[in-house]
Amino acid sequence: MILRAGDCGQDPRYAALLALIELPVSEEALPKLLSRFAVTLAAAMDIEDFIVVGLAPRDGSPAALALRVAAAGPGSEPGAVETVHAPEFDLQGSAGLLGTTILDDLSAGSPFPALTSLLHRRGNRSACLSPLGRATEPARVLCLGSSRLGAFKATDIEFLKSAANLFALAADIRESRQILERRQRSIEADRDLWRTLLEVNNAVVGTLDLEALRRAIAVNMRRVIAFEQTNLALLDADGRRFSLFSVDPDVPEDAGRALATLRIEDTPFRDPKALRAPLVLEPREMGFVPEVIQSDALFRSMKRFCLLPLTTPRRILGVLALASRSDDAFPPGAVDRAAQAAIQVAIAIENAMAFEEIAALKDRLSEEKLYLEEEIRGWNGFDEIVGESAALQRVLAQLRTVAGTETTVLLLGETGTGKELFARAIHNLSGRRSRTLVAVNCAASPENLLESEWFGYERGAFTGALAHKTGRFELADKGTLFLDEVGDIPLHLQAKLLRVLQEHEIERLGAARPVRVDFRLVAATNADLQSMVNEKKFRSDLFYRLNVFPIRIPPLRERPDDIPALVGCFTRRYAKRLKREIDSVPRETMDALCRWHWPGNVRELQNVIERAVILSPGRTLQVPATEFSLPATPPATLENAEREHILKALLDTKWVVGGPTGAAARLGLKRTTLISTMKRLGIQKPDGQ
């Protein structure tokens, strides 16, 4: 209820103050408070204009609410309340206003030129200025104006001061209530945000599969920010490119593959600091992504993109990319909330990656265990390389030279010479000896299974692939890979092997992304790879990749001095295994073994001794003499015939190769051709010749 002048015979000013007492308990907005204040005060005094400076929403600049009422008197109605913004007036001059001040004539000037100019423009000729609010608040002033000169008297000051204080109290209460309401809304918003983040965290941290995690992220992130599409891009181990991806089901496969070609230096994240803050982009700003992705985004009418960095205290994992068809998508507040949710997502992804890594290590240990058990069961009995011959010592010197490097070694030699044993010696002398030596016989597996044996496969990659299998190449990671019988590798697999050796990456059958591998390669063959290259049966580029450090393993017939030591070693080993006691070998038996040409080399000798141990009834090794009664001549192969012919010419010329009386002239060959042929056949000048 508003009391007007004359009610109950009261003084109009007293009635006005009684009416203004109700203002502080009002819940009306400031414009309505000013309107009630103006109507009440105009009924008590000849005041036409009311301006409240500094009560508009605080945006860092001064503003005012202004109201010009109709002629004073009972039943008068106020005009419209308007907001007057800077720079129409200035609070700087009025900041020092200490009390109610009367300006009798505005045309005569005043200490407050900005306010005076505003009042004068609004048709006022005199005014009364009164400070509002507490001392700690910004300067706020109540300006009362009248079209008459000298409308305000000194006797009015106390009344106007009391009225101004009541209005200031009402304004302060209203402002405090608004502040409390804003804080309450902020607290509720923060509570809802943290509740949502907790629910998002609970939903994603328990998901350990990356693809399932992407689906969980897509569902739960929509509770924080609106979007239509989400893609997950993770950095590889060295942080140079994106390697792991989980893409939205709507994204075509070619777009997903193109995303895998994106390098970090081609993106806005080439500076690692850029991965610390969210990035909102428009399509024209997405030129760094492959064209196929841009075309797909255009086809799907995507208009805004939000890239949320995925970071943990330990590292930067990658980016969560959101896309929307809305022009005003991803407002700052929503992006800030999404960035906080992305922190929870990053922790979940790191957990999932750690789980995958632990699972992979566990599978690898299981695979290595099975592999080593198979190797132990299939171990051919060599505990060490036996022999002291000059030919063997030359090979061992080469092994010691190359073992400590990472160089690829190609072991050449006839079947049965123990090439795998020499490969193990290289591994045991290398810096990788603490890891696994994985041997792969390229001639042992069927051609159609060789690739899956090498590279492994994913579950469901083909019929019968019921579980994930780690390939031999991946099993050799950080260790040594021994490829035996490389000459038997099919041509179509030679190209894939070459790529693995060049890029150190393999692709499991059925997998969507390559796997990095780091192994030292030792290859072996009993074939003449150079001849196979000439006959187009072996790729020349692969041959040059393998033939970095070739080592020829001499056949047993070229190291007869080692036969007695080998016979003794094999006799002791098989006697112990078969629980026999054999402690001697007859001289005639040893002589017969030393004369034999051993076409099967050490493997043949090993088998002969095992059979002899079984057949020997006493403590003396007995070898059937009929097996070695034939002349100790090599089998009549073209290679052996060529070797014997060249050796005869060299012996006749006392190992003189060049010159008019040398072996080359006698054989009708060029000196360089003869030297090349000697290397191919493994013919070397004996010591002392």
ROBA-215787 format. One line per 3 residues: their letters; for each residue x, y, z negated of C-alpha. Coordinates in steps of 0.1 Angstrom, whole numbers, m for minus. Each point is the difference from the previous one (the first is absolute). Last residue first. Layout:
<rs>
a = X Y Z; ...
</rs>
This chain:
<rs>
qgd = 1003 m726 491; 6 3 m37; m37 5 m9
pkq = m23 m14 27; m11 23 28; m38 3 0
igl = m26 m16 22; m35 8 m13; m17 m8 33
rkm = m13 35 5; 32 15 m12; 20 m22 24
tsi = m24 10 29; 6 37 m7; 38 m5 0
ltt = m2 m20 33; m21 27 17; 25 27 m12
rkl = 30 m19 14; m18 m6 33; m6 m36 9
glr = 16 m26 23; 6 m24 m28; 38 0 5
aaa = m1 38 4; m19 4 m33; 22 m25 m18
gtp = 31 20 6; 27 m5 27; m7 31 20
ggv = m8 21 m31; m27 m3 m26; m11 m26 m25
vwk = 32 m15 m15; m12 m26 m24; 30 m23 5
tdl = m8 m1 37; m8 m37 m1; m19 4 m33
lak = m20 29 15; m9 m20 31; m10 m30 m21
lih = m21 22 m23; m18 15 30; m10 m35 13
ere = m10 m12 m34; m23 30 m6; m16 m4 35
ane = m6 m37 m6; m14 8 m35; m24 26 15
lta = m11 m23 28; m7 m28 m24; 19 m32 m2
ppt = m3 m8 m37; 32 9 m20; 28 m26 m1
apl = 9 m20 m30; 1 m33 19; m28 m24 m13
sfe = 7 m21 m31; m15 26 m24; m34 m16 m6
tap = 14 m35 3; 22 6 m31; m31 0 m23
vql = 10 24 m29; 9 m15 m34; 7 23 m29
trg = 18 m19 m28; m15 m4 m34; m22 m30 10
psl = m30 m9 21; 3 28 26; m31 2 21
iva = m17 30 m18; 33 19 m2; 5 m7 37
rei = m34 14 9; 7 32 m19; 34 2 16
vnq = m14 m3 35; m27 26 m7; 25 25 m12
ler = 23 m6 29; m29 6 24; m9 32 m18
vng = 36 11 1; 2 m2 38; m27 m18 20
pwh = 25 m7 29; 25 m13 m26; 31 m5 21
wrc = 12 m30 m20; 37 m2 m8; m3 13 m35
lad = m27 m25 m9; 21 m29 14; 30 12 m20
mte = m21 2 m32; m13 m36 5; 35 m12 7
rpv = 12 17 m32; m27 m16 m21; m22 24 m20
sdi = 1 m2 m38; m21 9 m31; m34 m14 6
erk = m22 m5 m30; m37 1 10; m30 17 m16
lrk = m15 10 34; 3 38 m8; 34 m4 m16
ayr = 13 m22 29; m16 25 24; 19 30 m14
rtf = 33 m18 m5; 1 m14 35; m11 33 16
cgv = 29 19 m17; 26 m27 8; m11 m2 37
lap = 0 38 3; 36 2 m14; 12 m27 23
idd = m18 17 30; 15 35 m5; 32 m7 19
pre = m21 m10 30; m10 37 5; m7 2 38
rlp = m19 m33 0; m22 14 m28; m14 28 22
pir = 13 35 m6; m25 26 m13; 2 30 24
ipf = m7 34 m17; m18 28 19; m1 34 m16
vnl = m25 22 19; m14 m27 23; m36 2 m14
ryf = m10 35 14; 19 m7 32; m19 m33 4
lds = m33 18 m7; 7 25 27; 10 m28 24
rfk = m32 m18 m5; 4 m38 3; m11 m24 28
ken = 9 25 27; 27 m24 14; 27 25 m7
vms = m14 5 m35; 0 m38 m5; 36 m1 11
qld = 9 26 m26; m20 m18 m26; 20 m32 3
ant = m20 m22 m24; 10 m14 m34; m16 29 m17
aav = 2 21 m32; m13 33 m13; 8 19 m32
lrf = m21 31 m6; 1 22 m31; m35 9 m12
dvr = m21 31 m6; m37 m3 8; m26 27 5
vpr = m36 m13 5; m21 11 30; m37 10 m2
aag = m33 m15 9; 8 m36 m8; m15 m30 19
lre = 33 m16 7; 26 17 m23; 18 28 17
ieh = 37 4 m6; 22 30 m4; 38 3 m1
eql = m3 22 31; 29 m14 22; 2 m35 m14
vrl = m38 m3 m1; m3 13 36; 26 m25 12
lka = m19 m28 m17; m32 11 17; 17 m1 34
qlh = 15 m34 m7; m34 m13 m8; m12 2 36
lpi = 32 m17 12; m4 m30 m22; 27 m4 m27
dgv = 21 m31 6; 33 18 3; m5 13 m35
edl = 8 m35 m13; 2 12 m36; m12 34 m12
flt = 14 7 m34; m16 30 m18; 19 15 m29
gkd = m15 18 m30; m17 34 m7; m30 m13 19
ale = 5 m37 9; m36 m9 m9; m12 26 24
frg = 19 m18 29; m12 m34 m13; m37 11 2
tkh = m22 5 m30; m34 m18 3; m34 14 m9
ala = m27 m26 m3; m25 m20 20; 18 4 34
gtf = m16 m31 15; m14 18 30; 19 32 5
agr = 8 33 m19; m26 m10 m26; 24 5 m29
eyg = 30 20 11; 30 m15 17; 37 m7 m3
fwe = 27 16 21; 24 m29 8; m22 m30 m6
sel = m29 18 17; 22 6 30; 13 m35 1
lne = m34 m17 m1; m8 1 38; 36 m11 8
psa = m1 m30 m23; 25 3 m29; 34 m17 m2
acn = 18 18 29; 2 34 m16; 13 m15 m33
vav = m6 28 m25; 23 3 m31; m8 25 m27
ltr = 30 10 m22; m16 15 m31; 12 28 m22
srr = 30 2 m24; 24 m7 29; m10 32 17
gsl = 33 18 m5; 16 m27 22; 23 m29 m9
nhi = m29 m24 m7; m18 11 32; 31 m6 22
ara = 5 m34 m17; m36 m9 6; 4 8 37
fle = 31 m23 0; m21 m28 m14; m28 7 25
kgt = 26 m4 28; 10 m35 m12; 17 m14 31
gte = m29 m24 7; m10 15 33; 28 18 18
gll = 11 34 m9; m7 37 0; m9 21 m30
lvt = m13 35 8; 4 25 m28; m19 32 m4
tet = 20 26 m19; m11 11 m35; 35 m2 m13
gav = 16 m21 m28; m2 m32 20; 19 13 30
trl = 36 m4 m10; m5 m30 m23; m18 m19 28
qal = 28 8 25; 26 m14 m24; m22 m31 m5
vrq = 0 m5 38; 38 2 2; 3 m23 m30
laa = m22 m26 19; 23 m1 30; 31 m1 m22
seg = m12 m31 m18; m7 1 m37; m34 m16 m3
vie = m32 m1 m19; m26 28 0; m19 m3 m33
dfg = m29 m18 m16; m12 m16 32; m25 m27 m6
nwg = m26 6 28; m25 18 m21; m35 m8 11
rie = m14 m5 m35; 19 30 m12; m11 21 29
eel = m36 m10 m5; 3 9 m37; 16 33 11
ylk = m30 7 23; m26 m8 m26; 17 22 m25
ees = 5 28 26; m37 m2 8; m10 1 m36
lrd = 24 30 m6; m15 16 31; m35 m5 m12
kla = 9 16 m34; 17 28 18; m30 6 22
aie = m23 m1 m30; 22 25 m19; 1 22 31
efa = m38 m3 5; m5 8 m37; 23 30 2
man = m18 12 30; m34 m3 m18; 14 18 m30
eia = 14 28 21; m34 2 18; m18 2 m33
iav = 23 28 m13; m5 19 33; m38 m3 m3
qia = 2 14 m35; 20 30 13; m24 2 30
aqa = m28 7 m25; 17 31 m11; 5 11 36
ard = m37 m7 6; m10 23 m28; 23 28 15
vag = m15 m7 35; m35 4 m14; 8 33 m15
ppf = 18 12 31; m29 m8 24; 6 m32 20
add = m27 2 27; m13 33 14; m1 m10 36
srs = m14 m35 m8; 10 m30 20; 24 m12 m27
ala = 33 m18 m1; 21 m12 m30; 36 m10 1
lvg = 17 m16 m31; 37 7 4; 32 m18 m9
lir = 17 m16 m30; 21 28 m15; 21 m13 m28
rpt = 5 m8 m37; m24 24 m18; m27 m10 25
tlp = m10 17 33; m27 m6 26; m4 33 19
llc = m35 9 11; m4 9 36; m34 16 7
frk = m13 2 35; m28 21 15; m20 m1 32
msr = m4 m37 8; m24 m3 29; 5 m38 4
fla = 13 4 36; 23 28 m12; 14 m22 m28
dsq = 5 m28 26; 17 24 24; 23 13 m28
ive = 9 m36 m10; 8 m9 36; 21 31 3
pvf = 24 m10 m28; 0 23 m31; 21 32 m1
gme = m27 20 19; m23 m1 m30; m2 38 m4
rpe = m25 4 28; m22 m26 m17; m3 21 m32
lvl = 22 m6 m31; m2 m2 m38; 32 m9 m17
par = 3 m12 m36; 32 8 m20; 31 m20 m9
lak = 7 m15 34; 11 34 13; 30 m2 m24
pdr = 13 m30 20; 5 23 30; m7 m21 31
fpt = m36 0 m14; m15 22 27; 6 m29 23
dei = 25 m9 27; 28 m6 m26; m21 m27 m17
rlt = m2 m21 31; m33 m12 15; 4 m32 19
ala = m23 m19 m24; m28 24 7; 1 m11 36
rga = m8 m36 m12; m30 13 m19; m12 20 30
dep = 4 m31 22; m21 m20 m25; m29 24 1
vdp = m9 20 m32; m35 m9 m12; 13 m25 m24
dvs = 19 27 m18; 38 m6 m1; 23 m17 m24
fls = 35 7 10; 35 m9 m10; 30 14 18
frr = m1 38 1; 34 14 8; 31 13 m16
gda = m6 m7 m37; 28 m26 m2; m24 m27 m14
dll = m28 7 25; m25 27 m6; m37 m9 m5
aln = m29 11 22; m36 m6 m13; m29 10 22
tqe = m34 14 m10; m31 10 20; m32 18 m6
fai = 8 25 m28; m15 15 m31; 21 4 m32
vrr = 1 m14 m35; m26 m28 1; 10 m6 36
mnv = 34 m10 m14; m15 m31 m15; m13 m17 31
aia = 30 8 23; 25 m9 m28; m17 m34 m6
rrl = 2 m7 38; 36 10 1; 7 m22 m30
ael = m15 m30 17; 25 6 28; 29 5 m24
dlt = m8 m31 m21; 6 6 m37; m33 15 m11
gvv = m1 5 m38; 13 35 2; m27 10 25
ann = m34 m1 m18; 13 9 m35; 19 30 14
vel = m31 12 19; m21 m4 m31; 26 19 m20
ltr = 1 27 27; m38 2 m1; 0 5 m38
wld = 28 25 4; m21 19 25; m32 m2 m19
rda = 17 13 m32; 17 27 20; m34 11 15
eis = m16 m1 m34; 28 21 m15; m3 24 29
rqr = m37 2 m4; 4 7 m37; 26 26 7
rel = m22 17 25; m29 m1 m25; 22 14 m28
iqr = 12 28 23; m36 7 10; m11 2 m37
ser = 30 23 m7; m11 23 28; m36 1 m12
ida = 11 7 m36; 24 27 13; m27 16 21
ala = m25 0 m29; 26 15 m23; 10 26 26
fln = m37 10 4; m4 3 m38; 32 21 m2
aas = m11 23 29; m33 7 m19; 19 8 m32
klf = 24 23 20; m29 17 18; m17 8 m33
eid = 32 12 m16; 8 22 30; m34 16 5
tak = 6 28 m24; 29 12 21; m24 5 28
fag = m6 m18 34; m20 16 28; 25 28 4
lrs = m7 4 38; m30 m20 11; 2 m29 25
sgl = 9 m24 m28; 26 m28 m4; 9 m26 m26
clv = 33 m18 5; 7 m30 m22; 37 m10 2
rap = 21 m32 m2; 38 m1 m3; 12 m36 m1
eta = m7 m18 m33; 23 0 m30; m15 33 m14
rgl = m34 m15 0; m29 10 23; m14 32 13
psl = 14 36 3; m26 28 4; m2 26 27
cas = m28 26 1; m8 18 33; m10 33 17
rng = m8 9 36; m11 m34 12; m11 m6 36
rrh = 17 m34 6; 29 17 17; 7 19 m31
lls = 1 m31 m22; 25 m17 24; 22 31 1
tla = 0 3 m37; 9 m36 m4; 30 4 23
pfp = 10 34 m14; 1 m11 m37; 17 28 m18
sga = m28 23 12; m10 25 27; m22 31 m1
sld = m25 m16 25; m9 m26 m26; m14 27 m24
dli = m8 m9 m36; 23 m31 m2; m6 m16 m34
ttg = 24 m25 m15; m8 m30 m23; 33 m12 m15
llg = 35 m10 6; 2 1 39; 36 m9 8
asg = m9 m26 26; m22 25 18; 28 12 22
qld = 11 m35 11; m36 m12 5; m2 11 36
fep = m31 7 21; m13 m7 34; 30 m22 7
ahv = m13 m23 m13; m35 m15 m1; m34 14 m9
tev = m26 m27 m7; m36 11 2; m29 m1 m24
agp = m33 9 18; m21 28 m12; m15 2 m35
esg = m37 3 m7; m16 29 m20; m30 m10 m21
pga = 6 25 m27; 24 27 10; 32 7 19
aav = m2 6 37; 12 m30 20; 31 m20 m10
rla = 34 m1 17; 19 m32 m8; 37 m9 4
laa = 20 m31 m8; 37 5 3; 32 m15 14
psg = 37 0 m9; 24 m25 18; 15 m33 m14
drp = m29 m22 10; m20 6 m31; m37 m3 7
alg = m16 35 m5; 0 16 m35; 29 24 6
vvi = m19 33 3; m36 3 m10; m18 28 19
fde = m34 15 m10; m17 29 18; m31 20 m9
idm = 3 10 m37; m24 25 m16; m1 m18 m33
aaa = m21 m24 m20; m20 m17 28; 32 m1 21
ltv = 17 m20 m27; m26 m28 1; m2 m1 38
afr = 38 0 3; 6 m27 m26; m26 m23 16
sll = 15 5 34; 36 m5 m14; m11 m32 m16
kpl = m16 m12 32; 32 7 19; 20 m18 m27
aee = m19 m32 1; m27 m7 m25; 5 m22 m31
svp = m12 27 m24; 11 m1 m36; 24 30 4
lei = m28 21 17; m26 m1 m28; 17 28 m19
lal = m6 22 30; m37 3 m8; 7 13 m35
laa = 26 24 14; m26 13 25; m26 5 m28
yrp = 25 20 m20; 8 21 31; m37 6 8
dqg = m7 11 m37; m28 m22 m14; m37 9 1
cdg = m9 m37 1; 12 m1 36; 10 35 12
arl = 30 m10 20; m2 m36 12; 4 m32 m18
im = 12 m29 22; m13 m35 m9
</rs>
